[in-house]
Amino acid sequence: MTGLATATRDEVECVAAEVLRELYDAFAGEPPRALRAYRERDTLLLLLRFDAHAGALRAEVEPDVAFMALPSIVAEAVGARTGLRLRAGDASVCAATGLAVLGFTVVDQRDSGALTGDDRWEPAPERRAELRVVAG
């Protein structure tokens, strides 16, 4: 998918999952084992299953370090493709079991009636995503 898509709020999880799949494939050199997107209202969770013992993940970069930047990169790419803004949340990675969970808040700037207060037409202050690494 290239350029600005016509995705609606109902399709943003599909675009986000596609972006995460592309990013993971570029990093690891192979597709993820599984990828799921779950959405309830303005909350979006992406669950990524990966093989921690294969491909580039055995190289110089540990999975927990590599996943630290993913929430903000996914949010920026989804915004560029859809016009919707994702506010990156936290990421949790368990390298031993090969599971990563990324959280987002969906903000549609085109729908000013759905936004309140400081979110209306103003970029939200960026919050640095926190990474939780679970020992295996």
N, CA, C and O atoms as a DFTB+ gen file, in Angstrom:
544 C
 N C O
     1  1       0.861      -1.165       0.000
     2  2       0.000       0.000       0.000
     3  2       0.900       1.218       0.000
     4  3       1.808       1.321       0.825
     5  1       0.659       2.134      -0.910
     6  2       1.466       3.340      -0.969
     7  2       0.565       4.550      -0.969
     8  3      -0.616       4.461      -1.303
     9  1       1.128       5.684      -0.594
    10  2       0.376       6.919      -0.601
    11  2      -0.661       6.966       0.494
    12  3      -0.691       6.123       1.390
    13  1      -1.513       7.974       0.399
    14  2      -2.546       8.170       1.405
    15  2      -3.738       7.275       1.096
    16  3      -4.348       7.387       0.033
    17  1      -4.059       6.407       2.007
    18  2      -5.177       5.483       1.824
    19  2      -6.468       6.153       2.247
    20  3      -6.453       7.231       2.840
    21  1      -7.574       5.518       1.942
    22  2      -8.878       6.041       2.340
    23  2      -9.440       5.209       3.478
    24  3     -10.650       4.994       3.553
    25  1      -8.595       4.753       4.340
    26  2      -9.027       3.905       5.447
    27  2      -9.899       4.695       6.412
    28  3      -9.689       5.886       6.638
    29  1     -10.858       4.018       6.959
    30  2     -11.703       4.609       7.978
    31  2     -11.211       4.169       9.341
    32  3     -10.281       3.369       9.450
    33  1     -11.836       4.692      10.372
    34  2     -11.479       4.274      11.723
    35  2     -11.681       2.776      11.887
    36  3     -10.991       2.142      12.685
    37  1     -12.631       2.196      11.130
    38  2     -12.895       0.766      11.241
    39  2     -11.804      -0.078      10.610
    40  3     -11.696      -1.266      10.917
    41  1     -10.992       0.501       9.736
    42  2      -9.960      -0.253       9.041
    43  2      -8.557       0.035       9.552
    44  3      -7.598      -0.573       9.079
    45  1      -8.415       0.941      10.499
    46  2      -7.087       1.351      10.933
    47  2      -6.299       0.194      11.526
    48  3      -5.075       0.169      11.399
    49  1      -6.952      -0.756      12.165
    50  2      -6.213      -1.890      12.721
    51  2      -5.605      -2.759      11.626
    52  3      -4.534      -3.334      11.819
    53  1      -6.276      -2.861      10.475
    54  2      -5.721      -3.629       9.361
    55  2      -4.470      -2.956       8.802
    56  3      -3.479      -3.621       8.498
    57  1      -4.527      -1.632       8.669
    58  2      -3.374      -0.884       8.178
    59  2      -2.224      -0.983       9.177
    60  3      -1.076      -1.179       8.780
    61  1      -2.523      -0.850      10.463
    62  2      -1.482      -0.938      11.488
    63  2      -0.827      -2.316      11.481
    64  3       0.394      -2.418      11.605
    65  1      -1.613      -3.368      11.338
    66  2      -1.061      -4.719      11.289
    67  2      -0.188      -4.909      10.048
    68  3       0.866      -5.542      10.112
    69  1      -0.635      -4.356       8.923
    70  2       0.156      -4.443       7.693
    71  2       1.497      -3.724       7.860
    72  3       2.536      -4.234       7.441
    73  1       1.470      -2.548       8.469
    74  2       2.698      -1.794       8.703
    75  2       3.644      -2.577       9.607
    76  3       4.837      -2.674       9.318
    77  1       3.125      -3.135      10.696
    78  2       3.962      -3.894      11.615
    79  2       4.547      -5.126      10.926
    80  3       5.712      -5.460      11.142
    81  1       3.754      -5.798      10.104
    82  2       4.246      -6.966       9.366
    83  2       5.406      -6.566       8.449
    84  3       6.425      -7.255       8.399
    85  1       5.250      -5.460       7.727
    86  2       6.308      -4.993       6.827
    87  2       7.574      -4.623       7.591
    88  3       8.679      -4.962       7.165
    89  1       7.419      -3.932       8.715
    90  2       8.573      -3.536       9.520
    91  2       9.300      -4.754      10.085
    92  3      10.528      -4.830      10.040
    93  1       8.537      -5.700      10.613
    94  2       9.150      -6.895      11.173
    95  2       9.883      -7.686      10.090
    96  3      11.003      -8.150      10.305
    97  1       9.254      -7.837       8.934
    98  2       9.864      -8.571       7.828
    99  2      11.167      -7.907       7.396
   100  3      12.148      -8.591       7.106
   101  1      11.179      -6.571       7.351
   102  2      12.395      -5.843       6.980
   103  2      13.492      -6.045       8.015
   104  3      14.663      -6.171       7.657
   105  1      13.131      -6.076       9.285
   106  2      14.104      -6.237      10.361
   107  2      14.616      -7.667      10.461
   108  3      15.824      -7.897      10.520
   109  1      13.706      -8.617      10.479
   110  2      14.081     -10.009      10.738
   111  2      14.406     -10.791       9.472
   112  3      15.036     -11.846       9.539
   113  1      13.983     -10.282       8.323
   114  2      14.230     -11.011       7.089
   115  2      13.259     -12.148       6.858
   116  3      13.469     -12.977       5.972
   117  1      12.202     -12.194       7.643
   118  2      11.170     -13.216       7.509
   119  2       9.882     -12.676       8.121
   120  3       9.925     -11.806       8.990
   121  1       8.745     -13.185       7.675
   122  2       7.489     -12.690       8.245
   123  2       7.324     -13.159       9.691
   124  3       7.941     -14.144      10.096
   125  1       6.506     -12.470      10.460
   126  2       6.243     -12.924      11.828
   127  2       5.499     -14.260      11.805
   128  3       4.848     -14.601      10.818
   129  1       5.603     -15.011      12.904
   130  2       4.882     -16.286      12.997
   131  2       3.381     -16.047      13.013
   132  3       2.620     -16.813      12.421
   133  1       2.951     -14.985      13.689
   134  2       1.529     -14.619      13.735
   135  2       1.437     -13.128      14.064
   136  3       2.324     -12.558      14.699
   137  1       0.361     -12.525      13.623
   138  2       0.129     -11.106      13.889
   139  2      -1.369     -10.892      14.012
   140  3      -2.132     -11.273      13.124
   141  1      -1.789     -10.286      15.105
   142  2      -3.207     -10.026      15.347
   143  2      -3.392      -8.582      15.766
   144  3      -2.536      -7.998      16.430
   145  1      -4.516      -8.013      15.373
   146  2      -4.881      -6.662      15.779
   147  2      -6.231      -6.729      16.488
   148  3      -7.178      -7.334      15.986
   149  1      -6.306      -6.107      17.644
   150  2      -7.540      -6.063      18.423
   151  2      -7.869      -4.615      18.696
   152  3      -7.003      -3.830      19.083
   153  1      -9.137      -4.261      18.491
   154  2      -9.532      -2.876      18.667
   155  2     -10.851      -2.792      19.394
   156  3     -11.790      -3.532      19.104
   157  1     -10.907      -1.878      20.345
   158  2     -12.150      -1.548      21.031
   159  2     -12.195      -0.039      21.140
   160  3     -11.390       0.575      21.840
   161  1     -13.143       0.548      20.440
   162  2     -13.288       1.999      20.374
   163  2     -11.982       2.645      19.945
   164  3     -11.529       2.421      18.822
   165  1     -11.367       3.435      20.804
   166  2     -10.147       4.131      20.398
   167  2      -8.871       3.446      20.882
   168  3      -7.792       4.035      20.821
   169  1      -8.984       2.225      21.354
   170  2      -7.818       1.478      21.815
   171  2      -7.468       0.401      20.799
   172  3      -8.341      -0.331      20.334
   173  1      -6.192       0.309      20.458
   174  2      -5.711      -0.665      19.481
   175  2      -4.526      -1.420      20.075
   176  3      -3.579      -0.812      20.573
   177  1      -4.586      -2.744      20.019
   178  2      -3.486      -3.598      20.446
   179  2      -3.015      -4.430      19.262
   180  3      -3.825      -5.002      18.533
   181  1      -1.712      -4.492      19.078
   182  2      -1.124      -5.358      18.066
   183  2      -0.306      -6.415      18.778
   184  3       0.567      -6.096      19.586
   185  1      -0.588      -7.682      18.477
   186  2       0.150      -8.800      19.066
   187  2       0.969      -9.456      17.963
   188  3       0.444      -9.822      16.911
   189  1       2.249      -9.596      18.220
   190  2       3.169     -10.146      17.237
   191  2       3.875     -11.351      17.835
   192  3       4.490     -11.252      18.897
   193  1       3.786     -12.497      17.150
   194  2       4.514     -13.695      17.549
   195  2       5.717     -13.812      16.630
   196  3       5.586     -13.716      15.410
   197  1       6.889     -14.021      17.216
   198  2       8.095     -14.147      16.422
   199  2       8.929     -15.307      16.937
   200  3       8.773     -15.754      18.074
   201  1       9.813     -15.780      16.082
   202  2      10.729     -16.850      16.470
   203  2      12.002     -16.183      16.966
   204  3      12.799     -15.692      16.167
   205  1      12.194     -16.163      18.258
   206  2      13.331     -15.469      18.855
   207  2      14.655     -16.159      18.560
   208  3      15.717     -15.591      18.813
   209  1      14.604     -17.368      18.033
   210  2      15.830     -18.122      17.796
   211  2      16.194     -18.215      16.323
   212  3      17.038     -19.029      15.947
   213  1      15.568     -17.389      15.477
   214  2      15.825     -17.483      14.040
   215  2      16.184     -16.132      13.453
   216  3      15.952     -15.089      14.065
   217  1      16.745     -16.166      12.278
   218  2      16.988     -14.980      11.474
   219  2      17.819     -13.913      12.162
   220  3      18.731     -14.213      12.931
   221  1      17.493     -12.683      11.876
   222  2      18.259     -11.538      12.371
   223  2      18.142     -11.367      13.870
   224  3      18.956     -10.672      14.478
   225  1      17.140     -11.992      14.482
   226  2      16.971     -11.808      15.919
   227  2      18.082     -12.470      16.718
   228  3      18.242     -12.183      17.905
   229  1      18.851     -13.348      16.091
   230  2      20.000     -13.943      16.779
   231  2      21.252     -13.104      16.569
   232  3      22.290     -13.387      17.169
   233  1      21.175     -12.091      15.738
   234  2      22.328     -11.257      15.410
   235  2      22.659     -10.302      16.547
   236  3      22.417     -10.602      17.716
   237  1      23.209      -9.158      16.194
   238  2      23.707      -8.230      17.201
   239  2      22.621      -7.548      18.025
   240  3      22.888      -7.128      19.151
   241  1      21.426      -7.429      17.507
   242  2      20.376      -6.668      18.189
   243  2      19.427      -7.610      18.912
   244  3      18.878      -8.531      18.306
   245  1      19.236      -7.384      20.186
   246  2      18.293      -8.178      20.969
   247  2      16.866      -7.755      20.629
   248  3      16.641      -6.584      20.324
   249  1      15.892      -8.673      20.672
   250  2      14.516      -8.327      20.325
   251  2      13.940      -7.197      21.166
   252  3      13.221      -6.349      20.638
   253  1      14.239      -7.164      22.469
   254  2      13.657      -6.124      23.295
   255  2      14.134      -4.742      22.881
   256  3      13.361      -3.786      22.933
   257  1      15.378      -4.617      22.475
   258  2      15.908      -3.335      22.015
   259  2      15.288      -2.971      20.667
   260  3      14.915      -1.820      20.443
   261  1      15.181      -3.949      19.776
   262  2      14.641      -3.695      18.448
   263  2      13.185      -3.255      18.495
   264  3      12.764      -2.458      17.657
   265  1      12.410      -3.749      19.443
   266  2      10.992      -3.425      19.524
   267  2      10.718      -2.076      20.177
   268  3       9.593      -1.584      20.098
   269  1      11.704      -1.465      20.815
   270  2      11.489      -0.200      21.520
   271  2      10.959       0.901      20.605
   272  3      10.111       1.692      21.018
   273  1      11.449       0.958      19.371
   274  2      11.063       2.025      18.459
   275  2       9.795       1.722      17.669
   276  3       9.234       2.621      17.043
   277  1       9.337       0.480      17.686
   278  2       8.205       0.104      16.831
   279  2       6.918       0.898      17.060
   280  3       6.299       1.304      16.077
   281  1       6.479       1.144      18.297
   282  2       5.214       1.872      18.439
   283  2       5.199       3.230      17.726
   284  3       4.226       3.556      17.045
   285  1       6.249       4.011      17.874
   286  2       6.254       5.329      17.234
   287  2       6.395       5.217      15.717
   288  3       5.825       6.025      14.984
   289  1       7.151       4.222      15.238
   290  2       7.286       4.040      13.787
   291  2       5.967       3.589      13.179
   292  3       5.568       4.089      12.127
   293  1       5.286       2.654      13.827
   294  2       3.982       2.195      13.340
   295  2       2.991       3.353      13.331
   296  3       2.269       3.538      12.351
   297  1       2.947       4.131      14.403
   298  2       2.019       5.257      14.489
   299  2       2.264       6.265      13.369
   300  3       1.314       6.761      12.762
   301  1       3.510       6.565      13.096
   302  2       3.835       7.527      12.038
   303  2       3.456       6.990      10.663
   304  3       2.914       7.727       9.839
   305  1       3.736       5.712      10.407
   306  2       3.407       5.120       9.114
   307  2       1.899       5.028       8.894
   308  3       1.424       5.270       7.785
   309  1       1.146       4.682       9.930
   310  2      -0.317       4.623       9.811
   311  2      -0.870       6.018       9.522
   312  3      -1.773       6.171       8.699
   313  1      -0.338       7.022      10.191
   314  2      -0.772       8.399       9.929
   315  2      -0.516       8.814       8.494
   316  3      -1.363       9.456       7.872
   317  1       0.647       8.454       7.960
   318  2       0.982       8.808       6.583
   319  2       0.085       8.085       5.580
   320  3      -0.231       8.633       4.524
   321  1      -0.322       6.874       5.900
   322  2      -1.140       6.085       4.975
   323  2      -2.627       6.370       5.069
   324  3      -3.345       6.218       4.081
   325  1      -3.102       6.779       6.233
   326  2      -4.547       6.890       6.424
   327  2      -5.041       8.284       6.778
   328  3      -6.224       8.577       6.603
   329  1      -4.171       9.140       7.267
   330  2      -4.615      10.436       7.767
   331  2      -5.098      10.363       9.202
   332  3      -5.413      11.392       9.800
   333  1      -5.162       9.170       9.762
   334  2      -5.541       8.989      11.157
   335  2      -4.288       9.035      12.010
   336  3      -3.203       8.663      11.562
   337  1      -4.447       9.488      13.230
   338  2      -3.291       9.562      14.116
   339  2      -3.405       8.486      15.173
   340  3      -4.445       8.338      15.814
   341  1      -2.341       7.742      15.350
   342  2      -2.238       6.801      16.448
   343  2      -1.307       7.423      17.476
   344  3      -0.219       7.894      17.146
   345  1      -1.742       7.417      18.700
   346  2      -0.879       7.855      19.793
   347  2      -0.212       6.596      20.337
   348  3      -0.877       5.724      20.897
   349  1       1.107       6.507      20.168
   350  2       1.841       5.315      20.588
   351  2       1.783       5.170      22.096
   352  3       1.958       6.136      22.838
   353  1       1.535       3.954      22.533
   354  2       1.518       3.637      23.957
   355  2       2.715       2.794      24.316
   356  3       3.813       3.007      23.801
   357  1       2.512       1.858      25.178
   358  2       3.595       1.013      25.663
   359  2       3.784      -0.211      24.773
   360  3       2.912      -0.579      23.986
   361  1       4.946      -0.823      24.927
   362  2       5.250      -2.080      24.252
   363  2       5.762      -3.058      25.301
   364  3       6.549      -2.697      26.175
   365  1       5.306      -4.291      25.199
   366  2       5.802      -5.354      26.073
   367  2       6.363      -6.452      25.194
   368  3       5.726      -6.868      24.226
   369  1       7.560      -6.923      25.530
   370  2       8.222      -7.938      24.735
   371  2       8.723      -9.042      25.649
   372  3       9.349      -8.781      26.676
   373  1       8.444     -10.272      25.264
   374  2       9.014     -11.422      25.954
   375  2       9.803     -12.207      24.918
   376  3       9.237     -12.995      24.159
   377  1      11.113     -11.988      24.892
   378  2      11.962     -12.618      23.890
   379  2      11.975     -14.137      24.030
   380  3      12.078     -14.849      23.031
   381  1      11.871     -14.633      25.252
   382  2      11.923     -16.080      25.476
   383  2      10.743     -16.806      24.836
   384  3      10.901     -17.910      24.314
   385  1       9.557     -16.188      24.876
   386  2       8.382     -16.828      24.284
   387  2       8.065     -16.294      22.893
   388  3       7.189     -16.830      22.214
   389  1       8.766     -15.241      22.455
   390  2       8.542     -14.691      21.125
   391  2       7.221     -13.963      20.985
   392  3       6.510     -14.151      19.999
   393  1       6.884     -13.128      21.968
   394  2       5.630     -12.381      21.922
   395  2       5.893     -10.908      22.194
   396  3       6.589     -10.554      23.145
   397  1       5.327     -10.056      21.348
   398  2       5.392      -8.607      21.544
   399  2       3.976      -8.050      21.466
   400  3       3.187      -8.454      20.613
   401  1       3.661      -7.118      22.364
   402  2       2.356      -6.463      22.389
   403  2       2.591      -4.965      22.331
   404  3       3.327      -4.418      23.153
   405  1       1.971      -4.298      21.366
   406  2       2.102      -2.858      21.199
   407  2       0.734      -2.231      21.377
   408  3      -0.248      -2.717      20.817
   409  1       0.656      -1.154      22.152
   410  2      -0.613      -0.490      22.415
   411  2      -0.660       0.905      21.810
   412  3       0.351       1.605      21.751
   413  1      -1.858       1.300      21.356
   414  2      -2.067       2.606      20.731
   415  2      -3.426       3.165      21.114
   416  3      -4.325       2.429      21.521
   417  1      -3.562       4.482      20.978
   418  2      -4.858       5.148      21.032
   419  2      -5.105       5.728      19.650
   420  3      -4.226       6.383      19.090
   421  1      -6.291       5.499      19.090
   422  2      -6.646       5.986      17.758
   423  2      -7.297       7.364      17.898
   424  3      -8.276       7.527      18.626
   425  1      -6.743       8.347      17.194
   426  2      -7.281       9.705      17.196
   427  2      -7.532      10.093      15.751
   428  3      -6.609      10.069      14.938
   429  1      -8.760      10.449      15.416
   430  2      -9.114      10.863      14.060
   431  2      -9.266      12.367      14.048
   432  3     -10.268      12.885      14.541
   433  1      -8.303      13.081      13.499
   434  2      -8.349      14.538      13.480
   435  2      -9.377      15.065      12.491
   436  3      -9.754      16.235      12.554
   437  1      -9.835      14.210      11.572
   438  2     -10.849      14.665      10.611
   439  2     -12.214      14.781      11.260
   440  3     -13.084      15.484      10.746
   441  1     -12.416      14.106      12.376
   442  2     -13.698      14.101      13.074
   443  2     -13.581      14.980      14.316
   444  3     -13.430      14.468      15.426
   445  1     -13.649      16.294      14.137
   446  2     -13.406      17.213      15.252
   447  2     -14.440      17.058      16.354
   448  3     -14.155      17.393      17.504
   449  1     -15.635      16.561      16.040
   450  2     -16.645      16.381      17.067
   451  2     -16.271      15.295      18.063
   452  3     -16.751      15.298      19.197
   453  1     -15.415      14.365      17.647
   454  2     -15.031      13.263      18.533
   455  2     -13.855      13.633      19.428
   456  3     -13.525      12.902      20.362
   457  1     -13.226      14.764      19.141
   458  2     -12.078      15.169      19.917
   459  2     -12.490      16.204      20.952
   460  3     -13.411      16.989      20.730
   461  1     -11.818      16.197      22.051
   462  2     -12.142      17.148      23.105
   463  2     -10.898      17.858      23.576
   464  3      -9.786      17.347      23.444
   465  1     -11.091      19.029      24.121
   466  2     -10.024      19.761      24.788
   467  2      -8.792      19.958      23.943
   468  3      -8.875      20.400      22.797
   469  1      -7.660      19.635      24.504
   470  2      -6.380      19.892      23.873
   471  2      -6.119      19.017      22.660
   472  3      -5.240      19.342      21.862
   473  1      -6.855      17.906      22.486
   474  2      -6.630      17.042      21.330
   475  2      -7.175      17.645      20.041
   476  3      -6.775      17.220      18.957
   477  1      -8.078      18.624      20.125
   478  2      -8.721      19.152      18.930
   479  2      -7.711      19.892      18.071
   480  3      -7.250      20.974      18.435
   481  1      -7.372      19.313      16.939
   482  2      -6.521      19.886      15.900
   483  2      -5.094      20.164      16.343
   484  3      -4.298      20.656      15.544
   485  1      -4.758      19.877      17.537
   486  2      -3.395      20.091      18.020
   487  2      -2.729      18.741      18.200
   488  3      -3.344      17.809      18.717
   489  1      -1.483      18.627      17.780
   490  2      -0.803      17.362      18.044
   491  2      -0.662      17.144      19.543
   492  3      -0.341      18.067      20.291
   493  1      -0.900      15.937      19.959
   494  2      -0.754      15.620      21.377
   495  2       0.721      15.614      21.722
   496  3       1.553      15.278      20.880
   497  1       1.052      15.978      22.938
   498  2       2.461      15.884      23.310
   499  2       2.901      14.431      23.213
   500  3       2.237      13.525      23.719
   501  1       4.017      14.234      22.563
   502  2       4.499      12.870      22.381
   503  2       4.935      12.302      23.710
   504  3       5.641      12.947      24.486
   505  1       4.503      11.088      23.953
   506  2       4.849      10.388      25.177
   507  2       5.781       9.265      24.788
   508  3       5.465       8.456      23.916
   509  1       6.895       9.218      25.416
   510  2       7.854       8.171      25.107
   511  2       7.278       6.821      25.543
   512  3       6.881       6.634      26.694
   513  1       7.246       5.906      24.605
   514  2       6.703       4.582      24.908
   515  2       7.615       3.871      25.911
   516  3       8.839       3.990      25.865
   517  1       6.993       3.150      26.793
   518  2       7.752       2.364      27.764
   519  2       7.826       0.935      27.269
   520  3       6.880       0.423      26.672
   521  1       8.929       0.310      27.516
   522  2       9.121      -1.069      27.113
   523  2       9.211      -1.927      28.368
   524  3      10.000      -1.656      29.273
   525  1       8.394      -2.956      28.401
   526  2       8.466      -3.915      29.505
   527  2       9.035      -5.212      28.954
   528  3       8.477      -5.790      28.021
   529  1      10.118      -5.661      29.512
   530  2      10.724      -6.919      29.085
   531  2      10.452      -7.946      30.167
   532  3      10.778      -7.741      31.336
   533  1       9.856      -9.044      29.764
   534  2       9.524     -10.115      30.697
   535  2      10.635     -11.150      30.653
   536  3      10.964     -11.663      29.584
   537  1      11.200     -11.452      31.776
   538  2      12.266     -12.455      31.829
   539  2      11.691     -13.831      31.548
   540  3      10.615     -14.179      32.034
   541  1      12.408     -14.595      30.771
   542  2      11.893     -15.895      30.350
   543  2      12.291     -17.014      31.171
   544  3      11.907     -18.151      30.895
